[in-house]
Amino acid sequence: MDVRLLGRVDYAPTFDAMKDFVAQRLPGEREQLWICEHPPVFTLGLAGKPEHVLMPGDIPVVPTDRGGQVTYHGPGQVVAYPLIDLKARSYFVKEYVHRLEEAVIRTLAHFGVTGHRVAGAPGMYVRLDDPFSHAVLPQRPQRREPGSPAPQPDFSGLGKIAALGIKVSNHRTYHGVALNVAMDLSPYQRINPCGYAGLQTVDLSTIGVSATWDEAAQQLAAQLTRLLAV
């Protein structure tokens, strides 16, 4: 997989470039992993409801074709866009999402932080009272009977540190995952993050971890490259 560090790039043209790459990639062309950050922007997924954008102000709102609701991208956040062929790698979307989340878990672990999954809510979360605790969450994903409804997410005592939203077209992926490193978090107060009113959003700096964007980007890229290998 060809890893490309794009630096800070505007969201809209990057979104268009992802779609073009997925649509036009020739057989035998190497798959790619784009690592970047964006100027301030709110993005609205296919399930996004405009009422979750409370007061965008001077920050643009861009509709997209990824899954999920509204989220925020801004400086100090590492955004990773894997552009890969799931059919060629012989795993399904659920496994792909699991691998993206696992890459974030391992990246956080590199900085001493314990990342957690929450049942019914994609993304990665940390304990607000002790981000370094290895104690298992009661609201972790657990085995469900086939056909049973998805659990209502419980964010008690948690802060969201990474968001996930993907699109798969003809087995090819785009969009991806965003890890908060050292951001101005105030724009999250202008939305209901991921459609959940009151969901607290954190970054590495606010939980006491000093890491540069470059350090986090290199670590996340390495973990994704390893975990998305065939």
Phi, psi and omega per residue, in radians:
M1 nan 2.330 -3.109
D2 -1.519 1.971 3.141
V3 -1.568 2.220 -3.112
R4 -2.145 2.069 3.082
L5 -1.589 1.868 -2.997
L6 -1.567 -0.261 -3.055
G7 1.308 -2.629 3.139
R8 -1.578 2.091 -3.077
V9 -2.346 2.570 3.099
D10 -1.089 2.568 -3.053
Y11 -1.214 -0.884 -2.988
A12 -1.008 -0.876 3.121
P13 -1.162 -0.495 3.081
T14 -1.191 -0.713 3.066
F15 -1.032 -0.815 3.118
D16 -1.091 -0.715 -3.130
A17 -1.143 -0.649 3.080
M18 -1.069 -0.843 -3.138
K19 -1.049 -0.729 -3.139
D20 -1.119 -0.732 -3.119
F21 -1.106 -0.791 -3.115
V22 -1.135 -0.689 -3.091
A23 -1.292 -0.547 -2.967
Q24 -1.952 -0.018 -3.074
R25 -1.042 2.258 -3.090
L26 -1.451 2.646 3.070
P27 -0.976 2.318 -3.137
G28 1.569 -0.234 3.100
E29 -1.236 2.441 -3.072
R30 -1.163 2.452 3.025
E31 -1.251 2.814 -3.014
Q32 -2.307 2.701 2.993
L33 -2.206 2.023 3.127
W34 -1.704 2.275 3.076
I35 -2.057 2.199 -3.054
C36 -2.738 3.130 2.884
E37 -2.370 2.787 -3.072
H38 -2.105 2.635 2.884
P39 -1.085 2.870 -3.059
P40 -0.952 2.245 3.130
V41 -2.784 2.461 2.940
F42 -1.717 2.352 3.074
T43 -2.065 2.436 -3.059
L44 -1.990 2.083 -3.139
G45 -1.337 3.111 -3.088
L46 -1.058 -0.574 3.120
A47 -1.554 0.049 -3.025
G48 -1.133 2.367 3.083
K49 -1.866 2.237 -3.089
P50 -0.978 -0.509 -3.117
E51 -1.168 -0.234 3.072
H52 -1.424 -0.169 3.004
V53 -1.630 1.737 -2.937
L54 -1.346 -0.872 -3.128
M55 -2.735 1.464 -3.052
P56 -1.132 -0.503 -3.138
G57 1.059 -2.215 -3.082
D58 -1.557 0.092 3.133
I59 -1.645 2.168 -3.110
P60 -1.151 2.642 3.060
V61 -1.974 2.118 -3.071
V62 -2.031 2.012 3.022
P63 -1.178 2.467 3.134
T64 -2.331 3.082 3.125
D65 -1.866 0.305 3.062
R66 -1.402 2.951 3.027
G67 -1.320 2.886 3.022
G68 1.676 -3.019 -3.047
Q69 -1.777 -2.416 -3.092
V70 -1.680 2.488 3.015
T71 -2.499 3.071 -3.108
Y72 -2.136 2.442 2.963
H73 -2.113 2.494 3.124
G74 -2.883 3.017 3.116
P75 -0.972 2.492 -3.111
G76 1.566 0.115 3.110
Q77 -2.052 2.284 3.078
V78 -1.555 2.112 3.140
V79 -1.944 2.259 -3.112
A80 -2.101 2.208 -3.141
Y81 -2.072 1.691 3.041
P82 -1.367 2.225 3.122
L83 -1.997 1.503 -2.994
I84 -2.279 2.938 -3.125
D85 -1.872 1.879 -3.088
L86 -1.161 -0.600 -3.133
K87 -1.119 -0.734 3.130
A88 -1.155 -0.477 -3.113
R89 -1.653 -0.070 2.994
S90 1.093 0.683 2.924
Y91 -2.468 2.786 -3.009
F92 -1.615 3.051 -3.049
V93 -1.046 -0.737 -3.127
K94 -1.031 -0.747 3.111
E95 -1.162 -0.667 3.102
Y96 -1.054 -0.827 3.110
V97 -1.046 -0.740 3.125
H98 -1.042 -0.706 -3.127
R99 -1.210 -0.663 3.065
L100 -1.061 -0.809 3.131
E101 -1.121 -0.687 3.134
E102 -1.116 -0.624 3.085
A103 -1.091 -0.682 3.088
V104 -1.185 -0.755 3.112
I105 -0.979 -0.778 -3.107
R106 -1.260 -0.587 3.071
T107 -1.132 -0.802 3.095
L108 -1.070 -0.718 3.141
A109 -1.065 -0.595 3.089
H110 -1.013 -0.554 3.140
F111 -1.714 0.198 3.076
G112 1.474 0.145 -3.063
V113 -1.777 2.456 3.087
T114 -1.685 2.017 3.066
G115 -1.583 2.565 -3.092
H116 -2.264 2.510 2.914
R117 -1.533 2.630 3.079
V118 -2.133 2.292 -3.132
A119 -1.018 2.254 3.067
G120 1.445 0.088 -3.083
A121 -2.477 1.835 3.096
P122 -1.063 2.776 -3.138
G123 1.949 -2.976 -3.088
M124 -2.315 2.477 -3.006
Y125 -2.291 2.745 3.070
V126 -2.282 2.689 3.032
R127 -1.231 2.289 3.131
L128 -1.286 -0.574 -3.102
D129 -1.388 -0.477 3.141
D130 -2.748 1.504 -3.104
P131 -1.124 -0.178 -3.078
F132 -1.782 0.030 -3.121
S133 -1.298 2.420 3.094
H134 -1.657 0.071 -3.119
A135 -1.059 2.416 -3.099
V136 -1.252 2.402 3.104
L137 -1.333 2.415 3.010
P138 -1.163 -0.445 -3.122
Q139 -1.649 0.404 3.093
R140 -1.202 2.755 3.040
P141 -1.077 2.363 3.129
Q142 -2.332 2.842 -3.082
R143 -1.083 2.309 3.105
R144 -2.057 2.658 3.043
E145 -1.190 2.444 3.121
P146 -0.945 2.320 3.122
G147 1.540 -0.155 3.126
S148 -1.314 2.618 -3.090
P149 -1.206 2.666 3.084
A150 -1.145 2.512 -3.133
P151 -1.206 2.652 3.027
Q152 -1.304 2.151 -3.084
P153 -1.040 2.461 3.107
D154 -2.090 1.938 -3.078
F155 -1.771 0.312 -3.100
S156 -0.984 2.161 3.091
G157 1.298 0.197 -3.035
L158 -2.084 2.704 2.975
G159 -2.206 2.479 -3.141
K160 -1.517 2.231 -3.098
I161 -1.997 -0.225 3.120
A162 -2.591 2.378 3.122
A163 -1.921 2.631 -3.103
L164 -2.351 2.296 3.059
G165 -2.700 2.215 -3.026
I166 -2.262 2.915 2.986
K167 -2.437 2.404 3.073
V168 -2.161 2.166 3.132
S169 -2.249 2.088 -3.086
N170 0.901 0.777 3.111
H171 1.289 -0.003 -3.101
R172 -1.790 2.407 -3.020
T173 -1.750 2.595 2.861
Y174 -2.648 -3.111 -2.807
H175 1.070 -2.839 -3.076
G176 2.925 -2.187 -2.986
V177 -2.374 2.559 -3.127
A178 -2.248 2.178 -3.122
L179 -1.911 2.195 -3.127
N180 -1.434 2.150 -3.073
V181 -1.903 -1.163 3.134
A182 -2.595 1.562 -2.960
M183 -2.092 2.892 2.779
D184 -1.459 1.901 -3.045
L185 -1.499 -0.087 -3.052
S186 -1.054 -0.563 3.104
P187 -1.028 -0.427 3.103
Y188 -1.114 -0.383 3.109
Q189 -1.307 -0.158 3.126
R190 -1.592 -0.051 -3.132
I191 -2.375 2.938 2.867
N192 -1.649 1.715 -3.005
P193 -0.953 2.187 3.135
C194 1.018 0.363 3.100
G195 1.516 0.160 -3.104
Y196 -1.972 1.944 3.119
A197 -1.105 2.303 3.075
G198 1.449 -0.014 3.119
L199 -1.141 2.122 -3.120
Q200 -1.410 2.395 3.123
T201 -2.017 2.389 -3.107
V202 -2.261 2.980 2.979
D203 -2.345 3.097 -3.114
L204 -1.058 -0.677 -3.071
S205 -1.144 -0.652 -3.085
T206 -1.324 -0.260 3.073
I207 -1.793 0.238 2.978
G208 1.622 0.279 -3.141
V209 -1.880 2.157 3.099
S210 -1.656 1.915 3.138
A211 -2.513 2.473 3.083
T212 -1.452 2.825 3.077
W213 -1.022 -0.767 -3.110
D214 -1.073 -0.722 3.137
E215 -1.095 -0.811 -3.129
A216 -1.171 -0.690 -3.137
A217 -1.111 -0.773 -3.134
Q218 -1.133 -0.689 -3.131
Q219 -1.193 -0.785 3.141
L220 -1.129 -0.710 3.113
A221 -1.086 -0.720 3.138
A222 -1.136 -0.733 -3.132
Q223 -1.183 -0.725 3.124
L224 -1.136 -0.745 3.138
T225 -1.040 -0.726 -3.123
R226 -1.215 -0.788 -3.012
L227 -1.396 -0.369 3.136
L228 -1.660 0.075 3.071
A229 -1.144 2.603 -3.123
V230 -1.112 nan nan
